[in-house]
């Protein structure tokens, strides 16, 4: 690596941990000459105390220190999650392989052997600063990817939920680009003369009325617009069939609460508890509690018996 390569590396804060002035002078001159900001600690204890103040991006740590050894200092640095990823390069006059292994086991990433050579110091420091920067960038991208995955899973969950409702997406010109099965069923029932891929005229006119539009498109059909359509934009509609409201009122006569009557109505329609939870927008456990309350109020032991009673009040054959 050339000296020009060193000059292009982003300046970093480097903590030097050494008690030998001659070593410090050479390291300081070499690293400051490359644009790095230098902080000094003369013992392992002082280095540990300085970490929160200095916030180093790389540490040069002498093995032989007064008091706490370099190996133990490194172990304590790595034991703190805040500094675990800061690269530590050991500085030593020893060339013994066993000592170097101890350093790697303590958490060091490299060694500088005395006497120092400025070019080697810069090469090793630069390499590990670049590796640390790459690890941070990889961690950032992984976090972004995880966030994207989470958002996609949530979008899929929302889409899955919406498929149990009458949802459609259409352009301002009335072209339907997506519709759930319940939406297509409602359109076919209320607007049988309109092509399946076109938004019915009354519904398109309702959309184009703007903010003054009433919630009911027809006496028995309510719509909700999620965003005002702009030029060449699509919009989302949620349709609601109001014909079931009178049926709900009949079920209230059984002494049920509105929510319990709604749960019983959907049982009559063949929906299970998970589906009902999605439709009414509450948890599965909440639906189970309502269902249990329905059984208790009707004096029956199972859903089949409850549905039979509901059908009698709705005037339908079992």
Secondary structure, 3 states (H helix, E strand, C coil): CCHHHHHCCCCCEEEEECCCHHHHHHHHHHHHHCCCEEEEECCHHHHHHHHHHHCCCEEEEECCCCCCCHHHHHHHHHHCCCCCCCEEEEEECCCCHHHHHHHHHHCCCEEEECCCCHHHHHHHHHHHHHHHHHHHHHHHHHHHHHHHHHHHHHHHHHHHHHCCCEEEEEECCCEEEEECHHHHHHHHHHCCCCCCCECCHHHHHHHHCHHHCCCEEECCEEEEECCCCCCCCEEEEEEEEHHHHHHHHHHHCCCCCHHHHHHHHHHHCCCCHHHHHHHHCCCHHHHHHHHHHHHHHHCCCCHHHHHHHHHHHHCCCC
